[in-house]
């Protein structure tokens, strides 16, 4: 089950959440240095990490699952957040150049369906980044942060999960080596923890960050996942909806 949107918003409003955002954002920005002219979408609770791409991307939106809830985003300018169903994202096939799935994989009730939808909307040459709590990390053991909810994954488990969903992992990074506590001394030394942890205990990171692309050879829809798209349902004559449709014809 997804973490409630209010809890997510409150976490990122606290000092610990601000540090998490800064540390992870550095790695995301290193992967996507320039998204000019691209369509960029976030799924789950990716809004805190999408802001840096707003000035570059041609289209950008935060897709928030209905079981999680939605908040207005961004706070300035036109709203670019949408409440969605994970099994039917409101995007055309192959329409996303970049996708960021954050606070999504570990908390979804149907991982396979979510990944198949991400596969469907990702462009053939597109890239998707999954940020998932690490099974052996300290952050997955404390439910005081969003990373302590849902099912964490080891690197090998996440690799198998993505390959089974017809994704090819391209590059891996790790983040969040500091303990998940809102202590000022830890927050001030967060960068030092990252540097030391990367060298001394890489397997105990808080999150695994994997960039992947979709496999397009031999792709066939999985049985049971086909859905009727663009299906029309009858509307009673005389209704407001029917009159609106007639005016558009």
C-alpha positions in Angstrom: 0.0 0.0 0.0 1.2 3.5 -0.9 2.3 5.9 1.8 -0.3 8.6 2.2 0.4 11.8 0.3 0.2 13.9 3.5 2.9 11.8 5.1 5.1 12.1 2.1 4.7 15.9 1.9 5.5 16.3 5.6 8.6 14.1 5.3 10.1 16.2 2.5 9.2 19.4 4.4 11.4 18.3 7.3 15.2 18.8 7.4 15.9 15.1 6.9 13.6 15.0 3.8 15.4 18.1 2.4 18.8 16.3 2.8 17.4 13.2 1.1 16.1 15.2 -1.8 19.5 17.0 -2.3 21.5 13.8 -2.2 19.3 11.8 -4.5 18.8 14.8 -6.9 22.6 15.0 -7.4 22.6 11.5 -8.8 19.5 12.0 -10.9 20.9 15.2 -12.4 24.2 13.4 -13.2 22.2 10.9 -15.2 20.0 13.3 -17.0 22.2 16.3 -17.7 19.9 17.8 -20.4 16.2 17.0 -21.1 15.6 19.9 -23.4 12.6 19.3 -25.7 11.8 16.0 -24.0 8.6 14.7 -22.3 9.5 13.9 -18.7 7.1 12.2 -16.3 7.3 11.1 -12.7 5.3 8.2 -11.2 4.6 7.7 -7.5 5.8 10.6 -5.5 8.4 12.1 -7.8 7.3 15.8 -7.6 10.2 16.9 -5.3 12.7 15.6 -7.8 11.0 16.9 -11.0 11.4 20.6 -10.3 14.9 20.8 -11.5 13.8 19.7 -15.0 10.9 22.1 -15.4 12.8 24.8 -17.2 14.1 22.3 -19.8 11.5 19.7 -20.5 9.0 20.4 -23.3 6.3 18.5 -21.2 6.5 17.5 -17.6 4.0 16.0 -15.2 3.8 14.3 -11.8 1.6 11.2 -12.0 0.3 10.4 -8.5 -1.4 7.0 -7.8 -5.0 7.2 -6.6 -4.2 5.0 -3.6 -1.6 7.5 -2.5 -3.5 10.7 -3.1 -2.5 14.0 -4.9 -1.3 17.4 -4.0 -1.1 20.5 -6.1 2.3 20.7 -8.0 4.0 22.9 -8.7 3.1 25.7 -6.2 3.9 28.3 -8.8 2.6 28.3 -12.3 0.1 26.0 -14.1 -0.6 22.7 -12.3 1.2 19.7 -13.7 0.1 16.9 -11.4 -2.5 14.3 -12.2 -4.2 11.6 -10.2 -3.9 8.3 -12.0 -4.6 4.6 -11.9 -1.4 2.5 -12.0 -2.9 0.0 -14.4 -3.9 2.6 -17.0 -1.7 5.7 -17.2 -3.3 8.5 -19.1 -0.4 8.6 -21.7 -0.2 7.4 -25.3 2.1 4.5 -26.1 5.8 5.4 -26.4 5.2 9.0 -25.4 7.7 9.4 -22.5 11.3 10.3 -23.2 12.2 10.1 -19.5 10.3 8.6 -16.6 11.2 8.7 -12.9 9.5 6.1 -10.7 10.0 7.1 -7.0 8.0 5.8 -4.0 6.2 3.5 -6.5 7.7 0.1 -7.1 8.0 -0.9 -3.4 4.5 0.1 -2.4 2.3 -0.8 -5.4 -0.2 -3.6 -5.0 0.6 -5.1 -8.4 4.2 -4.6 -9.4 4.0 -6.4 -12.7 1.1 -4.3 -14.0 2.8 -1.0 -12.9 6.0 -2.0 -14.7 4.1 -3.0 -17.9 2.4 0.4 -18.0 5.8 2.1 -17.6 7.1 -0.1 -20.4 4.1 0.8 -22.6 4.4 4.6 -22.3 8.2 4.7 -22.5 9.6 5.6 -25.9 11.8 3.1 -27.6 14.9 5.2 -27.0 13.7 6.5 -23.7 15.1 6.1 -20.3 13.5 5.3 -16.9 15.0 5.6 -13.5 13.7 3.6 -10.6 14.5 4.6 -7.1 13.8 1.7 -4.7 14.7 1.1 -1.0 17.6 -1.3 -0.6 16.7 -4.6 1.2 19.9 -4.7 3.2 20.0 -1.0 4.0 19.2 0.7 7.3 16.5 2.9 5.8 14.2 0.0 5.0 14.2 -1.0 8.7 12.6 2.2 10.1 9.1 3.2 9.2 9.7 6.7 10.3 10.5 7.6 6.7 8.7 6.6 3.4 11.6 4.2 2.6 10.6 2.0 5.5 7.2 1.1 3.9 6.4 -1.5 1.3 8.8 -4.1 0.0 12.5 -3.3 -0.4 14.6 -5.0 -3.0 18.2 -6.1 -3.2 20.1 -5.3 -6.4 19.8 -8.9 -7.7 16.0 -8.9 -6.9 15.5 -5.6 -8.7 17.5 -6.8 -11.7 15.3 -9.9 -12.1 12.2 -7.8 -11.6 13.1 -5.4 -14.3 14.3 -8.1 -16.8 11.1 -10.0 -16.3 9.2 -6.8 -17.2 11.3 -6.4 -20.4 13.6 -3.7 -19.2 17.4 -3.7 -19.6 19.3 -2.1 -16.6 21.9 0.3 -17.9 23.6 1.8 -14.9 23.4 1.6 -11.1 24.0 4.0 -8.3 23.4 4.0 -4.6 22.5 6.7 -2.1 21.6 7.4 1.5 24.3 5.9 3.7 23.7 8.1 6.7 21.3 6.7 9.4 17.7 7.7 8.8 17.5 10.0 11.8 16.6 13.7 12.0 19.7 14.5 14.1 21.4 17.8 13.3 24.9 16.3 13.5 23.9 13.6 10.9 22.3 16.1 8.6 25.4 18.3 8.6 27.7 15.4 7.8 25.4 13.8 5.2 27.8 14.4 2.3 30.7 12.8 4.3 28.5 9.8 5.0 27.9 9.4 1.3 31.5 9.6 0.3 32.6 7.1 3.0 29.7 4.7 2.5 30.2 4.5 -1.3 33.7 3.1 -0.6 33.4 1.1 2.7 29.9 -0.3 2.7 28.2 0.1 -0.7 25.8 -2.8 0.0 24.2 -1.0 2.9 22.9 2.1 1.0 19.4 3.3 1.7 18.2 3.2 -1.9 19.2 1.6 -5.2 19.0 3.9 -8.2 18.8 2.1 -11.6 18.5 3.6 -15.0 16.9 1.2 -17.6 15.6 1.1 -21.1 12.8 -1.0 -22.6 13.4 -4.1 -24.6 11.5 -3.9 -27.9 12.5 -7.1 -29.6 10.0 -9.9 -29.5 7.6 -7.9 -27.4 4.2 -9.4 -27.0 1.4 -8.3 -24.6 1.1 -10.6 -21.6 -2.2 -12.5 -21.4 -4.7 -10.9 -19.1 -3.1 -7.4 -19.4 -4.8 -6.4 -22.6 -7.3 -3.6 -22.1 -9.9 -2.0 -24.2 -8.6 1.5 -25.1 -10.7 4.2 -26.7 -13.9 2.3 -26.1 -17.1 4.3 -26.4 -20.0 3.9 -24.0 -23.6 5.0 -24.8 -24.7 8.3 -23.4 -28.5 8.9 -23.1 -29.9 11.4 -25.6 -30.8 14.7 -24.0 -28.1 14.5 -21.4 -25.6 17.3 -20.9 -22.8 15.0 -22.1 -24.7 14.0 -25.2 -25.4 17.6 -26.1 -21.7 18.5 -25.6 -20.7 15.7 -27.9 -23.1 16.8 -30.6 -21.7 20.3 -30.6 -18.2 18.9 -31.1 -19.2 16.9 -34.1 
